[in-house]
Amino acid sequence: MLFVDTLEFEGLGNRSYLVGGPSAAVAVDPPRDIDQVIAAAARRGVRIAFVAETHVHNDYITGGLELARVTGAQYLVPAEARVSFARTPVADGDTVTVDEGLVLRAIATPGHTPHHTSYTLTENGRGAAVFTGGSLLIGAVGRPDLVEPRLTEQLARAQHASAHRLADELDDGVPVLPTHGFGSFCSSAQSEGDATTIGKERETNDALTLDVDTFVARMLAGLDDVPAYYAHMGPANAAGPTPVDLTPPRRADAEEIASRLAAGEWVVDLRSRMAFAEGHVAGSFNFEGEGKLATYLAWLIPWGKPVTLLADTPEQIAAAQRELARVGIDRPAAAATGDSAGWIREGEQLASFPAPVSPTSLISASAATTSSFWTCAGTRSVRAATSRARSTSRSTSCTAVSARCRTGRCGCTARAGCARRSPPLCSTPPAAMWSPSTTASTPRPMPGCRLPPPESRPSPLVRKEACDVPLSPKRAPRHGRRGAQPYQR
């Protein structure tokens, strides 16, 4: 009896799959924290016989090598992928038998990467599913600009051809199960919906409805900037990631937190922005634990910089640690939980600033505020009243600009389609947003911040509707990712 279990990782916008029969299964594009995959197999009562990678990933650290080592599974990796570890190379047309009647076949689908490979699964000779990785997504395809700028157009054309190959070889009813496209920046556009088939994509996907020249031009024109940390993911995956260590980090007291700040390390407060506004350690950064914590923290932190985590509970620290490990931030230097008053030394005070008065406003505190604060809210779809109240980046005018969100020009996060397109919004006191040596007319933003236009920078209080500031990211280099800066204005 065929089963397909989906493991969803909302913070990165990706999915992994465990698929198999009564006794054996294959894990497709597994996450770094492989305990989830092993637990899923245990619940099914099957052994993991194969681990399959669709490509060398650029947006997260894979757990495939370690999962294969722990379970004794064969590690299927595209033959043309340049890797430094032993694996079972697979080429176009290669097949493996997962379980009785279940056959996995490799299909070369270059485009997202030159070596990208999809896998079609047949049950007793009939198409049961196709695992498309970063090739054919839901209403989109994987972006072609993550490998080499000079190859971008060539890979875009290959992506178009690969989509057509899948549509030509597979029946309309075959489910399409991609890895990317659920908020991942590896997608060329934001996917809409949770499930699709070859037939649905044949009718709606630009790669299958447009001629190649129109498709390539439209896709390349709509590409967003690439998170800076992507530059580290591909090399780490090609070298063979080390096992992840999710044991609790050492506990930091107030003295250690102060020492780490003085040394220039990052101290990251995972609490909600409202709690942070009421009182926080001066000099710390606020990245809300919910949402795209890993994406934005990894994007903005100097790579390799030690990070200390602050949160209300040990469970929140553990969840953040797991998220960060998926993007190569392996071990927090230290962590602290509980009452924020315990994070500062005796005689010191928590820094604070006025909290947002409504969920439709972005508020900066007065210029007299001296704490170094920058809040990066994890952008995610607003699904409930509590989420709406917590999201300062939601605007009542978001519905009016929903069409623009698809092309990355909307600063709101009210729709799932806007979620990955919005960079972190700054809710920053002018003293931190502007350099002390500059004036309000010549601001110097922190990396990743989208500043309001000059006419909206009065002191002491700034209130700006999120969707009044359309996103217009620079792309320099246009299709390069090495050393690329986050969104700038």
C-alpha positions in Angstrom: 0.0 0.0 0.0 1.6 3.3 -1.2 1.9 6.1 1.3 3.4 9.6 0.9 4.2 11.6 4.1 4.9 15.3 3.7 7.3 17.0 6.1 6.7 20.8 5.9 9.2 23.4 7.0 7.3 26.7 6.9 10.2 28.8 8.1 12.2 28.0 4.9 9.2 27.5 2.7 10.2 23.9 1.8 8.9 20.4 1.9 10.5 17.0 2.3 8.8 13.6 1.6 8.9 10.1 2.9 7.2 7.7 0.4 7.1 4.0 0.4 5.2 0.8 0.8 4.5 -1.9 3.4 8.2 -2.4 4.4 10.5 0.2 2.8 10.6 3.8 1.9 12.6 6.6 0.2 13.2 10.0 1.8 13.3 12.8 -0.8 15.3 16.0 0.0 15.4 15.5 3.7 16.1 18.3 6.2 19.2 18.6 8.3 17.4 17.5 11.5 16.9 13.9 10.3 15.2 12.8 13.6 11.8 13.9 12.0 12.3 11.7 9.0 13.4 8.7 11.2 10.3 9.3 13.5 8.0 9.3 10.4 9.4 6.0 9.2 9.0 4.5 12.7 5.4 5.5 12.7 4.9 3.8 9.4 6.9 0.7 10.5 9.2 0.9 7.5 12.9 1.1 6.9 14.4 3.9 4.9 16.0 2.0 2.0 16.9 5.1 -0.1 17.6 8.8 0.3 17.2 10.8 -2.8 18.4 14.4 -3.5 17.0 16.3 -6.4 20.0 18.7 -6.5 22.7 20.2 -4.4 20.6 22.7 -2.4 21.3 26.4 -2.2 18.8 27.4 0.5 19.3 24.9 3.3 21.7 22.3 4.7 20.6 18.8 3.7 20.4 15.9 6.1 20.7 13.4 3.3 24.2 12.2 3.9 23.7 11.7 7.6 20.4 10.1 7.2 21.9 7.6 4.7 24.7 6.9 7.1 22.5 6.3 10.1 19.9 4.1 8.3 22.3 2.4 5.9 20.2 3.6 3.0 21.6 4.1 -0.5 22.2 7.8 -1.1 20.9 8.8 -4.5 22.6 12.0 -5.8 22.5 13.3 -9.4 25.6 12.0 -11.2 26.6 15.4 -12.5 26.6 17.0 -9.1 30.1 17.8 -7.9 30.3 16.4 -4.4 33.1 15.3 -2.1 31.5 12.2 -0.5 30.6 8.7 -1.5 27.1 8.3 -2.9 25.1 6.4 -5.5 25.1 8.5 -8.6 21.9 8.6 -10.6 21.6 9.6 -14.2 18.6 10.1 -16.5 16.5 6.9 -16.7 18.1 5.1 -13.8 15.6 3.2 -11.6 15.5 1.7 -8.2 12.8 -0.6 -6.6 11.7 1.0 -3.3 9.3 -1.8 -2.3 7.3 -4.4 -4.1 5.6 -2.8 -7.1 7.1 0.7 -6.3 9.8 1.9 -8.7 11.6 5.3 -8.6 12.9 6.6 -11.9 15.3 9.5 -12.4 14.4 12.2 -14.9 17.0 14.8 -15.8 15.3 18.2 -15.4 18.1 20.9 -15.6 17.1 24.5 -15.0 17.2 25.2 -11.2 20.7 23.8 -11.3 22.5 22.1 -14.3 22.4 18.7 -12.7 18.8 18.9 -11.3 17.0 15.6 -11.3 13.3 14.8 -10.7 12.0 11.4 -9.6 8.8 9.8 -10.8 7.3 7.0 -8.7 5.2 4.3 -10.3 3.0 1.8 -8.5 2.5 -1.4 -10.5 3.5 0.4 -13.6 1.2 3.4 -13.2 2.4 6.9 -12.3 1.8 7.6 -8.7 3.7 10.9 -8.1 6.6 13.0 -9.3 9.1 14.6 -7.0 10.2 17.7 -8.8 12.5 19.4 -6.2 13.2 22.9 -7.7 12.0 22.1 -11.3 8.2 22.2 -11.8 6.5 23.9 -8.8 3.0 24.9 -8.1 2.3 27.6 -10.6 6.0 28.4 -11.0 9.4 26.9 -11.4 12.6 27.0 -9.5 14.8 30.1 -10.1 17.7 29.6 -12.5 20.1 32.3 -11.1 21.6 30.5 -8.1 24.5 28.8 -9.7 26.4 31.2 -12.0 25.2 34.5 -13.5 26.5 33.7 -16.9 24.4 30.5 -17.0 21.1 32.2 -15.9 19.5 32.6 -19.2 20.7 29.2 -20.4 19.2 27.5 -17.3 16.0 29.5 -17.6 15.5 28.0 -21.1 16.4 24.6 -19.7 13.8 25.0 -17.0 11.2 25.6 -19.7 12.3 22.5 -21.6 12.3 20.4 -18.4 8.8 21.4 -17.5 7.6 20.4 -20.9 9.4 17.1 -20.7 7.6 16.3 -17.4 4.2 17.3 -18.9 4.9 15.2 -22.0 6.0 12.0 -20.2 3.5 12.0 -17.3 -0.3 11.6 -17.2 -2.4 14.6 -16.2 -3.5 12.9 -12.9 0.0 12.5 -11.6 0.5 14.5 -8.4 3.4 17.0 -8.5 5.3 17.1 -5.2 8.0 19.9 -5.2 10.5 20.7 -2.6 10.5 24.5 -3.1 7.7 27.0 -3.7 6.0 27.4 -0.3 7.8 30.6 0.6 11.3 29.6 -0.4 13.4 32.1 -2.2 14.5 29.2 -4.5 11.1 29.7 -6.3 11.0 32.1 -9.2 7.6 33.2 -8.0 5.4 32.6 -5.0 3.3 29.4 -5.4 -0.4 29.6 -4.6 -2.1 26.5 -3.2 -0.8 23.4 -1.5 -1.3 20.7 -4.1 -1.3 20.2 -7.8 -1.1 17.7 -10.7 0.6 17.6 -14.1 -2.8 18.4 -15.6 -3.4 21.5 -13.5 0.1 22.8 -14.2 -0.4 22.2 -17.9 -3.2 24.7 -17.8 -1.8 27.3 -15.5 2.0 27.2 -15.3 3.8 29.9 -17.3 6.4 27.3 -18.2 3.8 25.2 -19.9 1.5 28.0 -21.4 4.1 30.5 -22.7 6.6 30.2 -25.5 10.2 29.9 -24.3 11.2 33.5 -25.1 8.2 35.1 -23.4 8.6 32.7 -20.4 12.3 33.5 -20.0 11.9 37.2 -20.3 9.0 37.3 -17.8 10.7 35.1 -15.3 14.0 36.9 -15.3 12.3 40.2 -14.9 10.5 39.1 -11.8 13.4 37.6 -9.9 14.0 39.0 -6.4 17.3 39.4 -4.6 18.8 36.3 -3.1 19.5 35.9 0.6 23.2 36.4 1.3 23.5 33.2 3.2 22.7 31.1 0.1 26.4 31.6 -0.8 27.3 29.2 2.0 24.7 26.5 1.5 25.9 25.0 -1.8 29.5 24.5 -0.8 28.5 23.0 2.5 26.2 20.5 0.9 28.7 19.6 -1.8 31.4 19.0 0.9 29.0 16.8 3.0 27.4 18.4 6.0 28.4 17.4 9.5 25.8 15.9 11.8 23.7 18.4 13.6 23.9 18.9 17.4 20.6 19.9 18.9 21.6 19.6 22.5 20.7 22.7 24.6 23.2 25.5 24.5 25.0 26.7 27.6 23.0 29.0 29.9 24.1 32.6 29.8 23.8 34.9 32.8 23.6 38.7 32.7 27.3 39.1 32.9 27.9 36.8 30.0 25.3 38.5 27.9 26.9 41.9 28.5 30.3 40.5 27.7 29.2 39.0 24.4 27.6 42.3 23.4 30.8 44.1 24.3 32.7 41.7 22.1 30.5 42.6 19.1 28.6 39.3 19.1 24.9 39.1 18.2 22.4 38.7 21.0 19.0 37.8 19.4 15.7 38.3 21.3 13.1 35.8 20.0 10.1 37.3 21.8 7.3 39.2 20.1 8.0 42.7 19.1 5.4 43.9 21.7 7.3 42.2 24.5 10.6 43.5 23.1 9.2 47.1 23.0 8.3 46.9 26.7 11.8 46.0 27.7 14.9 44.5 26.1 18.6 44.2 26.6 20.2 47.3 25.0 22.1 46.3 21.9 20.2 43.2 21.2 18.3 42.4 18.0 14.7 41.2 17.8 13.9 38.5 15.4 10.5 37.0 16.3 10.7 33.3 16.8 7.6 32.7 14.7 7.8 33.1 11.0 11.0 33.2 8.8 13.5 33.4 11.6 16.2 31.3 9.9 15.9 33.0 6.6 16.2 36.6 7.8 18.7 36.0 10.6 21.0 34.0 8.4 20.6 36.6 5.7 21.6 39.5 7.9 24.1 38.2 10.4 27.8 38.4 9.5 28.5 34.7 8.6 30.2 32.9 11.5 29.3 35.6 14.1 28.5 33.9 17.4 24.9 34.3 18.4 23.2 34.2 21.8 19.5 33.5 22.0 17.0 35.0 24.4 13.4 33.7 24.8 10.6 33.2 27.3 11.0 29.4 27.5 13.5 26.7 26.8 11.1 25.3 24.2 11.4 28.5 22.2 15.1 28.3 22.3 15.0 24.6 21.1 12.7 25.5 18.2 14.9 28.4 17.1 18.0 26.3 17.4 16.5 23.6 15.1 15.5 26.3 12.6 18.9 27.9 12.5 20.7 24.5 12.2 18.8 24.0 8.9 20.7 27.0 7.4 24.1 26.3 8.9 24.0 28.3 12.1 24.8 25.2 14.1 25.3 26.0 17.8 24.2 29.1 19.6 27.0 30.4 21.8 24.7 30.6 24.7 21.0 31.1 25.6 18.9 32.6 28.3 15.2 32.3 29.2 12.7 33.6 31.7 12.1 37.1 32.8 14.0 39.7 30.8 15.0 41.5 34.0 17.3 38.6 34.6 19.2 39.3 31.4 20.8 42.5 32.7 23.3 43.2 35.4 22.4 44.7 38.8 22.0 48.4 38.5 21.3 48.4 34.8 17.8 48.9 33.2 16.1 47.3 30.3 15.8 49.6 27.2 12.4 50.2 25.9 10.4 52.3 23.4 6.8 53.0 22.6 5.1 49.9 21.2 3.0 50.1 18.0 -0.5 51.5 18.7 -2.2 49.6 15.9 -1.4 46.6 13.7 -1.5 48.9 10.6 1.4 51.2 11.7 5.2 51.1 11.8 6.3 53.3 14.7 9.7 54.6 15.4 10.5 55.9 18.9 11.9 59.4 19.6 15.3 60.4 18.5 16.3 60.5 22.2 16.1 56.7 22.4 19.7 55.4 22.6 19.1 51.6 22.6 20.4 49.8 19.5 17.2 48.2 18.3 16.0 46.7 15.1 13.1 44.4 14.7 12.8 41.9 11.9 9.4 40.3 12.0 9.2 36.9 10.4 7.0 37.6 7.4 4.2 35.1 7.1 0.6 34.9 6.0 -1.8 36.5 8.5 -4.1 33.7 9.4 -5.8 34.7 12.6 -6.8 37.7 14.6 -4.0 37.1 17.1 -1.5 37.1 14.2 -3.0 40.2 12.8 -2.7 42.0 16.1 0.9 40.9 16.3 2.0 41.9 12.8 2.9 45.6 12.6 3.6 45.1 8.9 -0.1 44.4 8.0 -1.9 47.3 6.3 -5.6 47.8 5.7 -4.7 48.7 2.1 -3.0 45.4 1.4 -6.0 44.0 -0.5 -5.9 46.8 -3.0 -2.3 45.9 -4.0 -2.6 42.2 -3.8 -1.9 41.9 -7.5 1.4 43.7 -7.1 2.5 41.3 -4.4 3.0 38.6 -7.0 5.8 40.5 -8.5 7.5 41.5 -5.3 6.4 45.2 -5.1 4.3 45.1 -1.9 5.5 45.7 1.6 2.5 44.0 3.3 2.3 40.5 4.6 -1.5 40.0 4.7 -1.4 37.4 1.9 0.6 34.3 1.6 1.6 35.6 -1.8 3.2 38.6 -0.2 4.9 36.6 2.5 8.3 35.8 1.0 8.4 38.9 -1.1 8.6 41.3 1.8 12.0 42.0 3.4 12.2 42.6 7.1 10.4 45.9 7.9 12.2 48.2 10.3 10.5 49.4 13.4 13.5 51.3 14.5 14.2 54.4 16.7 15.9 57.1 14.6 19.0 56.9 16.8 19.5 53.3 15.6 18.1 53.8 12.1 20.3 56.8 11.3 24.0 56.9 12.1 24.7 59.4 14.9 27.0 61.3 12.6 24.3 61.8 10.0 21.1 63.8 9.9 17.6 62.6 9.1 18.0 63.8 5.5 21.0 61.5 5.0 20.1 58.3 6.7 22.3 55.2 6.8 20.0 52.2 7.3 21.0 48.9 8.8 21.3 46.1 6.2 18.0 44.8 5.1 15.9 47.7 6.3 13.5 49.4 4.0 13.4 53.1 4.9 10.3 55.3 4.5 10.7 58.1 2.0 12.5 61.3 3.3 9.2 63.2 3.7 8.1 60.5 6.2 11.0 60.9 8.5 9.9 63.6 11.0 11.1 63.5 14.6 10.3 62.5 17.2 7.6 60.0 15.9 7.2 58.3 12.6 4.1 56.4 11.7 4.0 54.9 8.2 1.5 52.5 6.6 3.4 49.5 5.4 1.8 49.3 2.0 2.5 53.0 1.4 6.1 52.1 0.8 6.2 49.9 -2.4 9.1 47.6 -2.5 11.6 48.3 -5.3 14.7 46.2 -4.6 17.9 46.9 -6.4 19.4 43.9 -8.1 23.1 44.5 -8.3 24.5 42.2 -9.4 21.2 41.4 -11.2 21.5 37.6 -11.1 24.5 37.2 -8.9 24.2 35.9 -5.3 27.8 35.9 -4.1 28.1 38.7 -1.5 24.8 40.2 -2.6 23.2 42.6 -0.1 19.7 42.2 1.2 17.0 44.5 0.0 18.1 48.1 -0.3 16.5 51.4 -1.2 
